[in-house]
Amino acid sequence: MPPGFGPSTPTPHLRELKETVRTLLGLDDDTAVVIRRLACTEPGCPPLETVVAVLPMNGPARRWTLHQPADEITEDDLRAALLTTAPEGAPSA
């Protein structure tokens, strides 16, 4: 099974990405951060994409999709995605 599909131990890079998400969004320890690498089958989409989900104990879940493999994502990529774009499924203002 390819890395990132199915149960596995997070790599050091994935742990760093989760901590970066926590820091950028000011999340508490009760909020789950999930980072999944998924195969993208849509036309024009890279073969792998990364979904970042933030799941608070109270409040709505938030999700962002980065169209690149998780091992290529940097702190700057996360900052650009999380702080400048609305999460997927967020209500319009």
C-alpha angles and dihedrals in degrees: 000000000000118000113273094029117104128353116337143143111270114251119238088254092055090049089052091049091052091051090048090053090050092050097044093049097036093236125180124229091259092064115090120222115200123187117188131180110217137183111246116214099175117114112268093012120126112254091251129037133176125229120202114198127186114199114186122194088236122028138029125317117247127208137188128185120212114195097223137072115278093241089062096050116108133193088259090054090052092046091052094048100041101038102037105036131057115246116258112269093020115144115257117252 
